[in-house]
Amino acid sequence: MTTMYLSGAGEGAELDSPDATVTVKVGAEHTGGAYELFEIDAPRGPTVPPHRTPWLVTHYVLHGRMGVFVDGEIHDLGPGASVTIPAGTPHTFTVHTPSVRFLALSTGDAMGRFFRDVHETVPRNTPLEKAAELLGDVVARHGVTLAEWSP
């Protein structure tokens, strides 16, 4: 018998981060650790500064528009557009519409562990100034390097 995992619309664990709500659509536990899939819902407003992660990630826009800064270049993405960001590449995003919803696909389980740690460390609706203070240890634990952040 084949093991299957089904994640319906509106289903999945919701994890809060300072600049978005992250819904786990497919966790590493469902793929034997091969990959994870997240639905990101971000409002217009400040986001984290450029940062480097030790994992590769692909963003695929479902709704809205966002500018994705990757290694010194800005890419305008709307519905149906995608960008793959190699591990170790500086990146961030800016929301150009009232909100943006996109999928984030990452290999392994590192991105999910990071999002869960952020969710457990930074209480919901924490002002960005306070979130920046709380995230220092989190990013260090996960090998993320963050540019100077003063929201």
C-alpha positions in Angstrom: 0.0 0.0 0.0 1.3 3.5 -0.9 1.4 6.1 1.8 -0.1 9.4 0.7 -0.4 12.8 2.3 -3.2 15.2 1.5 -3.3 18.9 2.4 -6.6 20.6 1.6 -7.3 24.3 1.0 -7.0 26.1 4.3 -5.3 23.2 6.0 -1.8 23.0 7.6 -0.1 24.2 10.7 0.1 28.0 10.8 3.4 29.5 11.9 3.7 33.2 12.6 6.8 35.2 11.6 7.4 39.0 11.9 6.5 39.6 8.3 4.2 36.8 7.2 2.0 33.9 8.2 3.5 30.6 7.1 1.3 27.6 6.5 2.9 24.2 6.3 1.4 22.5 3.3 3.8 19.5 3.1 6.3 18.9 5.9 9.5 17.0 5.7 7.9 14.2 7.7 5.6 13.7 4.7 8.4 13.4 2.1 11.0 11.4 3.9 12.9 14.6 4.5 13.3 15.3 0.8 11.5 18.7 0.7 8.9 20.9 2.3 6.2 23.2 0.9 4.9 26.3 2.6 2.2 28.8 1.7 3.3 32.3 2.7 0.8 35.1 3.2 2.5 38.5 3.7 0.9 41.9 4.0 2.3 45.0 2.5 4.8 46.5 4.9 8.3 46.0 6.3 10.0 42.6 5.8 13.3 41.2 7.1 16.4 42.7 5.5 18.5 40.8 3.0 19.7 37.5 4.5 21.5 34.3 3.5 20.1 30.9 4.4 21.9 27.5 4.2 19.0 26.1 2.1 17.8 26.5 -1.4 14.2 27.9 -1.8 11.9 28.5 -4.7 9.1 31.1 -4.5 6.0 30.7 -6.7 3.5 33.5 -6.6 -0.2 32.6 -6.3 -1.8 36.1 -5.7 -0.5 39.6 -5.6 2.8 41.1 -6.6 6.2 41.1 -4.9 9.7 42.3 -5.6 12.3 39.7 -4.8 15.8 40.9 -4.1 18.3 38.2 -5.0 22.0 38.8 -5.0 21.8 42.5 -5.8 19.0 42.3 -8.4 15.3 43.0 -7.9 12.8 40.7 -9.8 9.1 41.7 -10.1 6.9 38.6 -9.6 3.2 38.3 -10.1 0.8 35.3 -10.2 2.4 32.3 -12.0 6.0 33.7 -11.7 8.7 31.9 -9.8 12.3 32.4 -8.7 14.8 29.9 -7.3 17.3 31.2 -4.7 20.4 29.1 -4.2 21.6 28.5 -0.7 23.9 31.2 0.6 22.5 33.9 -1.7 21.5 37.2 -0.2 17.7 37.7 -0.6 14.5 39.3 0.7 11.2 40.4 -0.7 8.9 43.5 -0.7 5.1 43.2 -1.1 3.8 45.6 -3.8 0.1 44.9 -3.4 -2.1 44.9 -0.3 -0.9 41.3 0.3 0.9 38.5 -1.5 0.4 34.8 -1.3 3.2 32.5 -2.6 4.5 29.0 -2.2 7.9 28.4 -0.9 9.5 25.0 -1.7 12.7 24.0 0.0 14.8 20.9 0.0 15.4 19.0 3.3 13.8 20.1 6.6 15.9 23.2 7.6 13.5 25.8 6.5 10.6 24.2 8.4 12.8 23.9 11.6 13.7 27.6 11.2 10.0 28.8 10.8 9.0 26.7 13.8 11.7 28.2 15.9 10.7 31.7 14.8 7.1 30.9 15.7 8.0 29.7 19.1 10.4 32.5 19.9 8.6 35.6 18.6 5.0 36.1 20.0 2.3 37.0 17.5 2.0 40.7 16.8 5.4 41.6 18.3 6.5 45.0 17.0 9.3 44.7 14.5 11.7 46.5 16.8 11.2 43.8 19.4 11.2 41.0 16.9 14.6 42.1 15.6 16.0 41.7 19.1 14.4 38.2 19.6 15.6 36.9 16.2 19.3 37.2 16.9 19.7 33.8 18.6 17.2 32.1 16.2 19.1 33.0 13.1 22.4 32.0 14.7 21.0 28.6 15.6 19.9 27.9 12.0 23.0 29.3 10.1 21.1 32.3 8.7 23.0 35.5 8.3 21.0 38.7 8.5 22.1 42.1 7.4 21.9 44.9 10.0 18.3 45.3 10.9 16.8 48.4 12.4 13.1 48.5 11.4 
